[in-house]
Amino acid sequence: MVCVTRIFQRSVFVLSVAIFAALGLGFALGEFGLFGVHAGSDQDGAYHQMRVYAEVLQKIQSDYVTEPNMGDVTTGALHGLLESLDADSSYLSPTEYKIYKDQPTNGTAQVGITVSKRYGYATVVNVLPGSPADTHLTDGDVIESIGSQSTRELSLAVIRLMLQGKPGSTVVLSVVRPAKPDPDHLTLTRTVAAAPALGTQLYDNSSILYLKPGMLTSDRVDELAAKIKAMPKAGKILLDLRDTTGDAPQGIRLANFFIKQGTLATLQGQQFATQTFSADPANFLTSAPIAVLVNRGTYGGPELAAAAIGDLKRGDVVGERTFGEGSFQKSIEMPDGADLLLTVAKFQSPSGNKVQDNAVTPNVVVASPNDELDTGAPAPKDDDMLNKALDLLKAKSA
């Protein structure tokens, strides 16, 4: 059995090795002018890095304890190279890519978690209330393996693929938790889980409208718009984006409800034409005072919404640092049937903060409660983050 300390030490070591390898190979690729990067003048450095890589492969082939499968060695190196760039960049072998392309686009059953990679392993970002994973998993849990395969050796794209399947099928997870020395083994049944209902509540004599979307889909953002339009003109809004996932367009759209003009976000990359997302006055809904709750389970589009509201001083962002997800991937098919899912651009907040790199830090930091949040509106006495946000809104004039 593997203890938590050993797992994280091993993960950090592996990730560090991968980063150094990526720096060397990335420099070499850039010098040779691959992936759209122009060749530089210092060819000696590039040739040196390629020689080092060739020497390492030669030593592996000649001196390893048994004769290695060099195809597997190369595949592993490519997995590590892409993953060292960021969690969303992935190398898919020809077999993996074929499965990836053939996956259904809708109706696939899930276990109900948003997953990314941290410390080299799959990490639970947040859990969908009422899903098979609810009550079994929580934010920050590390999935050491899926079935017999270590997530350290799998790309994020493949991990997400393995977690989905036919309704009623099962998946076995080995989960490492911060407070336990040994992993837990869970068997979860995949289902097509319904989205949680929009959480609403009135506070402070009905002057504060609490909204908890749970996830940011197009339909859910439509529901939020309807609630905001129906609220009293003298009201205030508490938007709870904790443990909420959604794509970038819906997060930007949500921010526009509260911001009438200005830049909401930009998407930039080395070879990517910069896109600027500006507020559309036609989509603006309210100038009511607003506070936004975030935590480490705030992921993707909700992070962009919180960042725009905070950066433009539209309202207070309360809670803890978000997860940090905001990138755009390009699929690059390779001649042998493999594929690169390569991050080519990252979202920036109005102040220029790269959400993928730095996440979103609230202007009012409040530690996360130890107990798991309820799926509905929690009671203020049990939730320091909520309590602080309510106090801030009560002090504002409508």
C-alpha positions in Angstrom: 0.0 0.0 0.0 1.2 3.5 -0.8 1.0 6.3 1.7 0.0 9.8 0.9 3.5 11.2 1.4 5.1 8.7 -0.8 2.6 9.3 -3.6 3.0 13.1 -3.6 6.8 12.8 -3.4 6.9 10.4 -6.3 4.5 12.6 -8.3 6.5 15.8 -7.8 9.7 14.0 -8.7 8.1 12.6 -11.9 6.6 15.9 -12.8 9.9 17.7 -12.3 11.7 15.2 -14.6 9.0 15.8 -17.2 9.3 19.5 -17.0 13.1 19.4 -17.5 12.6 17.1 -20.4 10.0 19.4 -21.9 12.2 22.4 -21.5 15.0 20.7 -23.4 12.8 19.2 -26.1 10.6 22.2 -26.4 13.7 24.4 -26.9 14.9 22.0 -29.5 11.6 21.9 -31.4 11.5 25.6 -31.3 15.0 25.9 -32.8 14.1 23.6 -35.6 11.0 25.7 -36.4 8.5 23.0 -35.6 4.9 23.7 -34.5 5.0 27.1 -36.2 8.0 28.4 -34.1 10.6 30.1 -36.2 14.1 28.7 -36.1 16.6 30.6 -34.0 20.2 31.5 -34.5 21.7 29.2 -31.8 21.5 25.8 -33.5 24.2 24.4 -31.2 21.8 24.4 -28.2 19.1 22.6 -30.2 21.5 19.9 -31.5 22.9 19.4 -28.0 19.4 18.7 -26.6 18.6 16.3 -29.3 21.9 14.5 -28.8 21.1 14.2 -25.0 17.7 12.7 -25.8 19.2 10.2 -28.3 21.8 9.2 -25.7 19.2 8.6 -23.0 17.2 6.4 -25.4 20.3 4.5 -26.3 21.2 3.9 -22.7 17.7 2.7 -21.9 17.8 0.3 -24.8 21.3 -1.1 -24.0 21.5 -1.0 -20.2 18.0 -1.4 -18.8 17.4 -4.6 -16.7 15.4 -6.2 -19.5 15.1 -5.3 -23.2 12.5 -2.5 -23.3 9.8 -2.0 -25.8 11.1 1.2 -27.4 7.7 2.1 -28.8 6.2 2.1 -25.3 9.2 4.1 -24.0 8.6 6.7 -26.7 4.9 6.8 -26.1 5.6 7.4 -22.4 8.1 10.2 -23.2 5.5 11.9 -25.4 2.8 11.6 -22.7 5.2 13.2 -20.2 6.3 15.9 -22.7 2.8 17.1 -23.4 1.6 16.8 -19.8 4.5 18.9 -18.6 3.2 21.9 -20.6 -0.2 22.0 -18.8 -2.9 19.6 -17.6 -5.0 20.0 -20.8 -2.3 19.2 -23.4 -2.3 15.5 -24.2 -0.6 13.0 -26.5 -2.9 10.3 -27.8 -1.4 7.2 -29.3 -3.0 5.9 -32.5 -5.1 3.5 -30.4 -6.1 6.1 -27.9 -7.0 8.6 -30.6 -9.2 6.2 -32.4 -11.2 5.5 -29.2 -11.3 9.3 -28.5 -12.7 10.1 -31.9 -15.3 7.3 -31.7 -16.7 8.3 -28.3 -20.4 9.4 -28.4 -21.0 13.1 -28.3 -24.0 12.8 -26.1 -25.9 10.4 -23.9 -22.8 8.9 -22.4 -23.1 8.0 -18.7 -20.7 9.5 -16.1 -19.9 9.1 -12.4 -20.4 12.8 -11.8 -17.0 14.4 -11.2 -15.0 17.1 -12.9 -11.4 15.9 -13.0 -8.1 17.5 -13.9 -4.5 16.8 -13.1 -2.4 18.0 -10.2 0.9 16.6 -9.0 0.9 14.2 -11.9 -2.3 12.3 -10.9 -6.0 12.8 -11.7 -7.6 15.1 -9.1 -11.2 15.7 -8.3 -12.1 19.3 -8.9 -15.8 19.1 -7.9 -18.6 16.6 -7.5 -22.1 16.8 -9.1 -24.7 16.6 -6.3 -26.9 13.5 -6.6 -24.4 11.7 -8.9 -22.8 8.3 -8.2 -19.7 10.1 -6.9 -21.7 12.2 -4.4 -21.0 11.1 -0.8 -18.0 9.1 -2.0 -15.7 11.7 -3.4 -14.9 15.3 -2.6 -12.8 18.2 -3.9 -9.1 17.5 -3.8 -9.3 13.7 -3.7 -6.5 12.2 -5.8 -7.5 9.3 -8.1 -4.4 7.1 -8.1 -5.7 4.6 -10.5 -8.7 3.7 -12.7 -9.0 -0.1 -12.8 -5.4 -1.3 -13.0 -4.0 1.8 -14.7 -2.2 4.5 -12.8 -3.5 8.0 -13.7 0.1 9.2 -13.6 0.6 7.3 -16.8 -2.5 8.5 -18.5 -3.3 11.8 -20.3 -6.2 13.8 -19.0 -8.1 13.2 -22.2 -7.9 9.4 -21.7 -8.7 9.7 -18.0 -11.9 11.5 -18.8 -12.7 8.9 -21.5 -12.2 6.1 -19.0 -14.6 7.6 -16.5 -17.5 7.6 -18.9 -19.3 4.6 -20.5 -22.7 2.9 -20.9 -25.4 3.5 -18.3 -25.2 0.8 -15.6 -21.5 0.0 -16.3 -19.1 0.3 -13.4 -15.7 1.8 -12.9 -13.2 1.0 -10.1 -11.2 3.9 -8.6 -8.3 3.9 -6.2 -8.6 7.2 -4.3 -6.0 8.8 -2.0 -7.3 11.2 0.6 -5.2 13.7 2.5 -6.1 12.3 6.0 -5.6 8.6 5.2 -2.3 6.7 4.6 -3.8 4.1 2.3 -6.0 4.5 -0.8 -9.7 3.7 -0.8 -11.1 1.4 -3.5 -14.4 2.5 -4.8 -16.7 0.9 -7.4 -19.1 3.5 -9.0 -21.9 2.8 -11.4 -22.1 5.2 -14.3 -25.4 7.0 -14.8 -26.9 9.8 -16.9 -27.2 12.2 -14.0 -29.6 15.1 -14.2 -28.3 18.6 -13.6 -28.9 19.9 -10.1 -31.7 22.4 -9.8 -30.9 26.0 -9.7 -30.4 27.0 -6.0 -32.3 30.1 -4.9 -32.9 31.7 -1.6 -33.8 35.1 -0.2 -31.8 36.7 2.6 -32.0 39.9 4.7 -35.8 40.5 4.5 -35.8 39.4 0.8 -33.4 42.1 -0.2 -30.6 39.7 -1.2 -31.3 37.1 -3.9 -29.0 34.1 -3.6 -28.3 32.1 -6.8 -26.4 28.9 -7.0 -26.2 27.5 -10.6 -24.3 24.3 -9.9 -23.1 24.3 -13.5 -23.0 26.8 -16.3 -24.8 25.4 -19.3 -26.7 27.5 -21.8 -30.0 26.6 -20.3 -28.8 27.3 -16.8 -27.6 30.7 -17.7 -31.0 31.4 -19.3 -32.6 30.4 -15.9 -30.2 32.8 -14.1 -31.2 35.6 -16.5 -34.9 35.0 -15.8 -34.4 35.1 -12.0 -32.4 38.3 -12.3 -35.0 40.0 -14.5 -37.7 39.1 -12.0 -35.9 40.4 -8.9 -37.0 43.7 -7.3 -35.2 46.8 -8.5 -33.9 47.6 -5.1 -32.5 44.1 -4.6 -28.9 42.7 -4.4 -27.4 39.5 -5.7 -25.2 36.9 -4.1 -23.9 34.6 -6.9 -22.5 31.3 -5.6 -20.1 29.8 -8.1 -18.5 27.4 -5.7 -18.1 23.8 -7.0 -19.4 25.0 -10.4 -18.1 24.0 -13.8 -18.9 25.4 -17.2 -17.4 26.4 -20.5 -15.9 29.8 -21.3 -18.7 31.3 -23.5 -21.3 30.8 -20.7 -19.0 32.3 -18.1 -18.4 35.4 -20.2 -22.1 35.6 -21.0 -22.9 35.5 -17.3 -20.5 38.2 -16.5 -22.1 40.4 -19.2 -25.4 40.3 -17.2 -23.7 42.5 -14.6 -21.2 44.5 -16.7 -22.5 46.9 -19.3 -19.3 47.8 -21.1 -15.6 47.0 -21.2 -13.4 43.9 -21.9 -14.6 40.8 -20.1 -11.8 38.5 -21.2 -9.2 37.9 -23.9 -7.9 34.7 -25.5 -4.2 34.8 -26.5 -1.5 32.5 -27.8 1.8 32.5 -29.6 0.4 31.6 -33.0 -3.3 32.3 -32.1 -5.1 35.4 -33.3 -6.1 37.3 -30.2 -9.8 37.3 -29.4 -11.3 40.0 -27.3 -14.6 39.4 -25.6 -16.3 42.7 -24.9 -19.5 43.4 -22.9 -22.6 43.8 -25.1 -25.0 46.4 -23.7 -27.9 44.5 -25.1 -27.1 41.6 -22.8 -26.7 43.7 -19.6 -29.4 43.0 -17.0 -28.7 44.8 -13.8 -26.5 47.3 -11.9 -27.6 45.8 -8.5 -24.8 45.3 -5.9 -23.3 41.8 -6.3 -21.0 39.5 -4.4 -19.6 36.3 -5.9 -18.6 33.2 -4.0 -15.7 31.0 -5.3 -13.6 28.1 -4.1 -11.1 25.5 -5.4 -14.0 23.7 -7.1 -14.8 26.8 -9.3 -13.6 25.6 -12.7 -13.5 27.1 -16.2 -16.3 29.5 -17.3 -17.3 30.4 -13.7 -13.7 31.5 -13.1 -13.9 33.9 -16.0 -17.2 35.3 -14.7 -15.7 35.9 -11.2 -12.5 37.3 -12.7 -14.4 39.9 -14.8 -16.6 41.0 -11.9 -13.7 41.3 -9.6 -11.2 43.0 -12.0 -13.7 45.6 -13.2 -14.7 46.4 -9.6 -18.3 45.4 -10.3 -18.6 43.4 -7.0 -16.7 41.6 -4.3 -15.3 38.1 -5.0 -15.3 36.1 -1.7 -13.9 32.8 -0.8 -10.7 30.9 -1.7 -8.5 30.6 -4.8 -10.2 28.9 -7.7 -8.9 25.8 -9.5 -7.3 27.5 -12.6 -8.8 26.4 -15.9 -9.0 28.6 -18.9 -7.4 27.3 -22.1 -8.1 26.4 -25.7 -6.8 23.3 -27.4 -6.0 22.5 -31.0 -6.1 18.9 -32.3 -3.0 18.1 -34.4 -3.2 14.7 -36.2 0.1 13.0 -36.6 1.1 10.9 -39.7 1.1 7.6 -37.7 -2.5 8.1 -36.5 -1.6 9.7 -33.2 -2.8 13.1 -32.1 -1.7 16.1 -30.1 -4.3 18.0 -28.1 -2.1 21.1 -27.7 -3.0 24.2 -25.7 -2.6 27.0 -28.2 -4.2 29.9 -26.3 -5.1 30.9 -22.7 -7.9 33.1 -21.4 -6.9 36.3 -19.6 -9.1 38.4 -17.2 -9.6 42.1 -17.8 -6.5 42.8 -15.7 -4.3 40.4 -17.8 -4.3 37.5 -15.4 -3.9 34.2 -17.1 -6.6 32.1 -15.3 -5.0 28.8 -16.4 -1.7 29.7 -14.8 -2.7 31.8 -11.7 -6.4 30.9 -11.1 -8.6 33.6 -9.6 -7.8 35.0 -6.1 -10.7 36.6 -4.3 -10.4 40.2 -3.1 -12.0 38.9 0.2 -10.3 35.7 1.2 -12.2 33.3 3.5 -11.0 29.8 4.3 -13.1 26.9 3.1 -15.3 25.2 5.7 -14.2 21.7 6.7 -17.7 20.2 6.1 -19.0 19.6 2.6 -21.4 22.2 1.3 -25.1 21.3 1.0 -26.5 21.1 -2.5 -29.0 23.8 -1.8 -28.6 27.2 0.0 -26.5 26.6 3.1 -27.4 28.3 6.4 -25.2 31.4 7.1 -24.2 30.2 10.6 -22.6 27.1 9.0 -20.8 28.8 6.2 -18.2 31.5 6.8 -17.8 32.4 3.1 -21.6 32.9 2.7 -21.8 34.8 6.0 -19.0 37.2 4.9 -20.6 37.8 1.5 -23.9 38.6 3.1 -22.3 41.1 5.5 -20.6 42.8 2.6 -23.9 43.1 0.6 -25.9 44.3 3.7 -23.4 47.2 4.0 -24.1 48.3 0.4 -26.8 50.6 -0.8 -29.2 49.0 -3.4 
